[in-house]
């Protein structure tokens, strides 16, 4: 059974963290959760040519910087997290690695923006976010829309959408989405996108392929529903999965989209191609489990 008692909120002191903090605060108030505000500072890298005395000076400067960051962290996002049980932690090291290590101590959810920049930010996934999505065991909530959260977001989600590919992660994805929807009294919908089998010139394709794919998808979805006990509205469409899923999320409209990252190691790891594209294109925040 999923739970949401500890939320990890990595921050970089930029304005992009404010929207993520407002979402964290909304969920924390709904679930009575504790929010850990985590900032990771990169350790100093001294050149080999620096003299011993110079290194000592740099050490003192770095210590002073750490002390200043601790003070800055104490004042970070106090308005956004007002009334929320908050812990503030400063770590040194590689940001993505430290975020994942801290999350593995017991976080139920990591919330962070994509950290894309400029006019093409919807097509960019920041390297730290990508690494966290790849390595973290707990669900991760992200998306460009975390940066655009309203100043005073509604204290509930009204529509949760689960997107499943009928792979091994689908049961866990639907379980998490159904649990969230029930916990916040939201409507739940499930979407599955079948691949397009449009024929090339000279190829023969069963003219009823769409119907056959949809029937098979319904059978597999029925097995998942029986295993989870969920009862969502079911939508099966055909086409490019990220585009179709995000278009449906926009029409619904969904307040949050829940997807599976997968669990396979190797070249693509947990952040598979469709997950990457969905996170970039989604009109609402995405929770990947």
Secondary structure, DSSP 4 states (H G I P E B T S, - for coil): ----SEEEEE--SSTHHHHHHHHHHHHHHHHT-EEEEEEEEPPP---TTS-HHHHHHHHHHHHHHHHHHHHHHHTTTTTTTTTS-EEEEEEES-HHHHHHHHHTTT-SEEE------STTGGG---HHHHHHHHH-SSEEEE-GGGGG--TT--SS--EEEEE--SSTTHHHHHHHHHHHHHHTT-EEEEEEEEPP-PPPTT----TTHHHHHHHHHHHHHHHHHHHH----EEEEEES-HHHHHHHHHHHHT-SEEEE------SSSTTS-HHHHHHHHH-SSEEEE-
